Amino acid sequence: MREPISGDARLALDLALTIRHDGNGGVADDLTDPAGLTAWVRAHPEVLPDAGRFTAGAAQLATVRDLRAAVRALFAHAVRPGTPSPADAARLLPVPEAVRRLNEAAARTPTVPVLDWPEGTGPDVRHQPAHGGDDLASALAHAVIAFLTGPDRDRLRACHAPRCVRYFLKGHPRQEWCTPSCGNRARVARHHQRHRTPA
């Protein structure tokens, strides 16, 4: 049985997965232009209060791409001693630089603690953006920080099936790949490797 994935974990993974296998042996980037970021945000209405009307600009795109580079570097660090995604192996940011970028993005919208105390339960605190929370990079950074400091981080893995560049959350003890199709590709590749005849 698969364990549920928190909203923060899903958002952090979805941001990282905007770098993906293109189906032809290469890597595709869903955030190459403002239109790509606009489509991604609109497909993730939980990111911003008015995500349905969001339109990205070049500066927002650059900020989110910088944040994504930090996220993928921190994901690679989190999966150690395992190896990172092949898309990241040669171009990872140093961890201190990735942490700095993530923290700077998170600081773009300060948060304030808000007390909630429903009848019949104990008090609870949640952190709410101080000024409306409409900064995209900050909202994403907050979700990434919540994911990396939460219990789901221990389930994070890099998929090492041929041509895959994804990270995923391990849903059960025997899961080795992000999807069944990646598992099939990995098994086929191992079979061919074992039965390869010398030329």
N, C-alpha and C positions, 0 to 999 in steps of 0.2 A: 504494500500500500504506500502510495506517495504521500509525503508530508506536505502540508499546505505551505505556500510561499507567501510571505508578508508583502504588503504593497510596496514597502521601501525596497525589499529585495528584488521584486519584479521590475520596478522602475530602474534600479541600478543595473540589473542584468540587461534590460532592454536598451539602455544607453550604450553599454559595452557591445551589445550585439548589433549595433549599427555598422560595425565592421563584420563582414560575413563572407562566406564562400560564395563565389559568383556563379557556380554551376559549371564552370569551364576550366577549373584548375587554378583560378586566380582568386583575388580578394576584391570584394566590392565594398564601397563606402556609401551608406545611405545619406550621409551628411556632406555632400560635396558642394552644395549651393544652398542659398536661403530657402528655396522651394522645398528641398529635401527636409530641412529642419522644420519648416512650417508644417509639412505633412506629418512628420513624426510627432510633433507636439499635439496636433489636432487628433492624432490617433491615441494619445495619452491624456485624456481630459483631466486626470487627477493631478497633473503637473502644475497647472495654473488655474486660477479661478475662472478666467474667460478664455480657456484654451481653444474653444471652437472658433473664435475670431482672431486668434493669434496669427500674425504675419512676421516672419523673421527678417532681420536685416543682416547685413554683412558683419557688423560688429558682434551681434548675438551669435552668429554662426561661428566666428573665430573663438569666442569665449567658450561655447559649448564644445567645440572640437578640442580646445586646450584641456577642458575639464575631462573629456572622454579619454584623452591620452593619459591623464593622471589616474583615472579610474582603472584603465586597463593595466597600468603599471602596478597599481595597488592590488588588483586581482591576481596578477602574476606573483606578487609577493605573498599574497594570502594562500595560494595553492602550494607553496613550498612545503616539503622538499620535492613535490612534483614539478614538472616542467611547465612553463607558461604556454599559452596558445602560440602556435607557429607564427601567427601574424604579428606577435609582439616580441618574439625571441631576440630579434636583431635590433630593435629600436625602442627598448624600454627606457623610460625616464628613470633617473635615480630615485629611490624611495623618498629621500628628504624633499626633493623637488616636487614629486607627486603629492606628498602631504601638504606642502606649501600651497600648491595650486588649488587643492581641494579646500583647504581652510580659507584661502582668500575668496574663493567662490561662495562658500557658506557665509562669510561675513558680509557679503553684499546686501543682505537683508537681515538686520538684527532681529532676534526673537525675544519674546518676553514670556515668562512663565504665567500660565493662567490656571487658577485653581478651579476644579470642578468637584462638587460634592453632592451627588444625587441622593435623594432620600433613601435610607436603608442601606447605604454602602459607605465605605470609608472615603476620605478625600483622595483626590488624584490630581496630578499636575500634568499639563500638556504645554508644549511650547508652540507659540503662535507667532507668525510674523508681525513685527511691530508696525509696519506701514503697508498693510494690504497684501504683501507677499507676492508681488507680480514680477519678481526678477527670476527669470528662467534658470540661470546658472545656479543661483542660490537655492532654489527649490530642489534642483537635481542634486546639488552637493549635500543638502540636508538628508535626502533619501539615501545617498551613498554612505554617508557617515553612520546613519542609523543601521544600515545593512552591515557595514564592516565592523561595527561594535556590537552587533546583535548575534544571536545564536545561529542564524542561517549561514554566517560566514564559514563555519566549520564544514559545511556541506558543499562549498564552492570547489569546483574542479574545472580543469581545462580539458576539452575533448581532443583526443589525439588520433582520431580516425583520419585516414588519408584525406587531405584537402580541407579538413574542417579547421576553423579558426575561432570556434565558439567557447564560451565559458558556460557552465550550467551548475545547477544545484543538484547534488546527488539525492535522489528520491528514495532509494532502497539500497541495501548493502551490496548487492551484486551489480549495480549500475556502473558501467565503465565509460559510456558514451552519452552524448547529449540527446540523441534520438535513435530509434531502432534502425533507421537507414544508415546512420554512421556506424553502428555496430555491424551491420551487414557488410559495409565497405571494408571495415577493419578485418573482419573474418575472411573475406575474399582475398584481401591483400596478403594476409598471413598464409593462406592456402597456396597462393601463387608463389610466395617466397619459399615455402617448404618444397614445392614441386617444380621449381625452376631447374631446368637442365642446363649444364654448362655448355656454352657454345663452342 
